[in-house]
Amino acid sequence: MEDPTAAMPWITEEYFGRVLEAYLHADVTVRGFDLGAGCDGGQNFMSAIVRATVHYTPVASAVSEPAKVSLILKTKLQNPELAESADLLNVFETEKTVYGPLMKAVRELLTSFGDCTVFAPRLIYEDAHALVLEDLAVKGYRQPDRRARLDQAHMSIVLRKLAKFHAATAVLGRKNRDLLEPLASSTFATENNPIHLFYANAIQQCIEQTVKVPALQPYTEPLRTFLETAIEREAKCYERDELAFNVVNHGDLWLNNLLWKYDEQGSVVDVIMVDFQETFYGSLGFDLNHLLHTSANTALQRAGFDGMVQLYTAELTNALKQFKYDGPLPDLQFVKGELEGKRDHALIVTTCIVAPLIVEDAELATPENMLGETEEAIRARTAVYGNPKFIEILEILLPKLMQ
């Protein structure tokens, strides 16, 4: 990362002094800091992610040896137009709500039942500049190869955790609706949301690919029809039936927003969710469709999602019982109905999000390339959506989504 402080002059030793004093509850002297990229280029549309290693010494301590701590800073993008869009969509306010009062309420609920499950990194500090989070890499969490997507072992772990998160927030939704009021509606339909242009460009690229690939040609006209109303149909997927079973949706639950922990044998043992910028209160079918269609690997997509939906449903009902949910329990038929009701969202994420996820060169999928109309941007989009691995995914999923 090239001198991030040039674009973010507020990142100083004094700033990190305030952060560490809030984190450690002690006076410290910051001796210096190192900055690096917190994620791959082209993988975040609404914020910049910076990893900071801060060197410090405690002021009132018999130990004079310097210490260090690693932190994650989420701050505004340097692109002024995208930064303005993020402000318009209140993405930082949404994340502050999730990492702050929502996760606190979830922790309190779970610990009252002796459950220590952790869903997200700890929020250490927040101000007008940034959200500062614990760096889970220090605890051994990491991302696997995003291009391979998730196998059965990984998918089982995340489905169980998602089900428990949904269950906890469903209980909170009945006990404390004021807590969820800031998440009551999505900003997706907001005018000038850059995601609208991203989706339109992506669906158009998929249409162009279907023209070229004989097996996909039956979907050319249906996709053209879908494109005409795609944004309106996607907006409806965020709408909530007040009388139905509702949960807090992560809202962007795909491989890039999951961090994994492995044991000494290399087996996956836990997952943590990050990036809650699009979180909202609504149908569980949104998150579940999002996860399955963006992040299940090719083998799981070919086999179908029935087994995974059954696993999620069983975990959901078990967690609801554990947390003393006082409403009707959702069964498998209900969950399948919610998935069907949000099928438009499944089509959106399949056609729009998967290609940037699996592209070999992540730098091709920058916001500028996905949104721009320069020759370079158009060439980049063509490369991203012309990836043979993505074409294979369309051949598997479009027949199921557009039947």
N, C-alpha and C positions, 0 to 999 in steps of 0.2 A: 504494500500500500504506500503510495507516494505522499509523504508528509500530510496526513489528514488534518493536522492542526492549522494548515494554511487555509483550509475551507471551514474549519471549526475552531476558531481562536479561543473559544471558551474552554477547550480541553487544556487545562493547566494543572500544575502541581497543587495549587490552591483548590481547584475543583475536586481533585481526587482526595484531598484532605477532608473535605466535607463529606464525600461519599464514604470514606473509610471510617470516619468517626461515627456516622450513622450505622454502618455495618458492624463495627467492632465494639461500639459503645465505649470508646476510649479515645483519648487524645493521641494523635500520631503526627509524625513528621514525615512527609513524603519526600523521598530522595530522588525520585525519577520515575519515568514510566516508558513503556514500549507499546506501540500500537501496531495492529495488523488487521487484515480482513477477517471478519467473523463468519463469512460464508463465501461460496464461489460467486464469481461475477455472473450477472444475468439471472440470478435466482431470487431476487427480491424486488417487487414492484413499488412498495409503499414506504420503505425505510432503508436507511443505511445501517449496517451491522458492523460494529468495530469491536475487536478483542483487545483489551488493555491489560498489560501486566504491570502492576504498580508496586514499586519498591518503597518500603517505609520502615521506620522504627517507632516503637511505642514511646511516648514521652515519659510516662511514669512507670518505668519498668526496670527491674534490676538487670534484665537481659538487654544488652546493647547491640546484639547481633541484628543486622538488617533482615527483614522478612519481606515476602512478596505475596501478592494475591492476584488472581486472574479474574477479570470481570468482562461481561458483555454489555456493550452500550448500543441501544437502539435509538437512532436519531434520524433527522430528516435527510432525504436525498439531496445531493448537490444540484441535481437538475431542478431549476426553479419551477418549471411548469408542473413536474410530478410532485414536487414538495407542496405546491399550492393545492393540488388535487388531494393529497393526503390530508391536508388541513381541512379541506372541504368535507371529506368523508369521516372526519373525527377518528381516524385510526388510532391515534395515541390515547385519546380519551377512552376508547373502547378497551384498549389493552390495559390501561390503568385500572379500569373497573374490574377486569378479569384477574389480573395478577394481584390486585389489592383486595377489595372487599369480597369479591366472589370466591377466590381461592381460600381466603381466611374462613369464610362461612363453610365451605366444603371441608376444610381441615377439621373445623370444630365438630361438624356433623359426624365425620368418619371416626374421629378419636373418641367421640361419645359412645361408639360401638366397638372400641378397641381396634380400629382399623387404621393403619399407618400409611396407606397407599398415597403416593405422591404423583400428581398429574403434571406439574409444571415447575420450571425453575423458580427459585425464590426471588421476589422483588426486593432489591436492596435499597434503592434510592430512586426518586423521580423528581424532575423539575421541568421547566419549560423547554430545556434543551434535549433531554433524553430520559429514557427508562434504563436503569442500571440493574442488571440481573446477575445472579451467580453464574459462573461458567461451569457447566456440567461436564465439560471435557476433563476437568480436574478430578471428577468422580468416575471417570472412565466411560462416559457416554459419548457416542460418536455416530456418524452417519455411515451406512454401508454404501456400496457402489449404487448410486441412484439409477443407473442405466439398467441394472438387473431387476429392479423392483423387488417386491416382497414375496418370499416363498411362504409355505404353509406355517413354518415355525414362527416367523416374524408376524404373519397376519393373525395367527391365533393369539399372540401376546397383545397386539394392539387392539384387537376386537374385544378382548376381556377388559382391558383398561378403559376403552371407550364406553363399553356397556356400564361399567361402574361409575364413570363420570356422568353419563347420562342419567343414571339412576339417582345419584346424589343431587343433581340439579333439578330433577323432577320433584324430589321431596322438598327442596328449597322453594321451588316454584309454588307449591301449595302452602308452605309455611310462611314465606316472606316474599311476597310479590314485589314489595318496594325495592328489595335488593336487586331484582332482575329488571327493574324499570329502565335503566340505561341501556339494556340489551333487548328491549322490547321490539325494536324494529331495526331492519337492516338499512344501510345507506346505499345499497346496490342501485336503486332506481334514481339516485341523485343525478341531476343534469350535469353533463360534462365529466362524468365518471370515466376515467381513461380505460377502465376495464371494458366498457361498452365497445370502444374502438378495437381493443385487443381481441375481443371475442368475434367481432365482425370480420376482422382481418384473418383470424384463424379459421373460421368456418369457410371463408372464401378460398383459403388455401386448400382446405379439405375437398371442397368442390372441384378445384382444379386437379387434385390428385385422382378423384374418382373418374374424371374424364379420361385420364391417362391409363388407368388400371382396369382391365376388362372385368375382373371380379367385383369391382366397386361401382361399375357404371349404373346398376339398378338404383343406386342411392344418389345419383347426381341431381335429379329433379326434386326428390324429397328434401335434400339438403338445401337446395335453392329456395324451396318453399319455407323451410324452417328458418332460414336466414332472415326472411322478411319480417318475422315476428319474434326472433330469438330473444331479444332483450326483454320484451314484454313478458314472454313465457318464463324466462329465467326469473324476472322480478316476482312473478306469482309464486315461485318456489320458496320465497322467503316469507310469504304470508302465513299467518298462524290462525288455526281454528281454536278459539278460546275454550271451546268445550271439549277439545280432544286432549290426548296425552302429549305433553310438550316437554322438551328438554333444552338445555343450553347446548347449542351446536358450536363446535370449534369454528366451523365455517370455511376452513381451508385445509381440511385434513388430508394431506398427501405426504408422500415420502420426504419431501424437503422440510417438512415441519415436524419431523419425528427424530428423536435422538435415542440411540439404543445402547444397552449395556450387555456385555458378554462375560461368561465365566472363563475360567482358565482353559477349558477345553474348546472355547470358541462358540459355545451354544448361547443363544440369546436368552436373557433372563428378565429384562425389563425394558420399558420404553417410556419416554417423557415427551409430552406435547409442548411445542413452542409456537410462537407467532399467532397471537389471538386477535389480530387486527380486524377480522371479519366475523367475529363471534356474535351470535344472536340467539334469541329464544324462539324455538319453533319445532317443527317436525323432525324426529330422529332420522327420517328417510333422507334428509339432506346430507348429513355427515356420512351416513352409511353408504349411500350412492357415491359420494365424493371419494371416500377411501377405496372402495372396491374397484371403481372404474379407473382411477388414476394410478393406483399403487400395487394392485395384485399383479403378479408376474404372468407371463404368457400361459404357462401350464395351468395356473388357477383359473385364468379367464376362459381357457378352452374347456375346462372341466365344469364351469358354471359356479355360481355363488351360493347354491342351496345350503351346502354344509356350513359355510361361513355364517350365513344368515341364521341358521339354527343355533350355532355356537353363541353368536351375539345375543340372540333372544333368551337362551337359557341363562347366560350370565346376567342379562338385564333383570330378569324376573327374580333371580336369586338375590341380587343386590338390593332390589326394591323391597323384598321381604326382610333382608338384613337391616335396612334403614327404616323399617316400619312405615313404608308408604301406605297411605290410608285411602287410596283410590283403587279402581279396577286395574288388575294387572294386565299389561299387554301380552297377547299370545302371538304365536308364529303367524297366524293369519293376519293379525293386525300389523305386524312389522312388514310383512310382504305387501300389504296394502299401502303402507306409508312409502315403501320403495317405489311402487308403481305410481303413486301420486306425485312423486318427484322425479319421474323418468326424464323430463325435460332437462333437469339439472345433470343427470347422468350423461345425457347426450352432449350437453355443453362441455363438461369436463373432459369427456373422451375426445371430442374434436378440437378442443382449445388448449388444454393443459398438458396432456400426455406427451405431445411432441417435444415441447421445450424441456420436459422432465428427462427424457431419455436421449436427447441429442448428445453426440460425442463431444462437441465443442460448446461448452456452456456459454461462452462469450457471444455466440451467435444469437442467443435468446435474450439479449439485453432489452430493457424497456424501449430504448430508442429504436431498435430494430423491429420489435413487435408492433410499434405504433407508427413509425415513420413512413414516409412515402419517397424517400430518396432511393436511387438505384441500388445503393448498398443495402438499405433496409429490406427492399423487396427481394434481393438476391438471398439475403440471410433467411428471410421467412420461407422462401422456396426450398432452401437447403434443410431447414428445420422440419418442415412438413412433408418433404419428399424422402425423408429417411426410410429406407426399406423396413426397418423394425417397426416404425410407426404405421406403415402401410399394412403390415401383418396384423397389428392390433385393430385397425379399422376393419379388416376382413373378418376378425373374430367378433367384434362388438357391434358393428353397425347392423348386421342381420338381427341381433337380439333387441336392439334399441329402436329400430325403425320398422318392426314387423307390423 
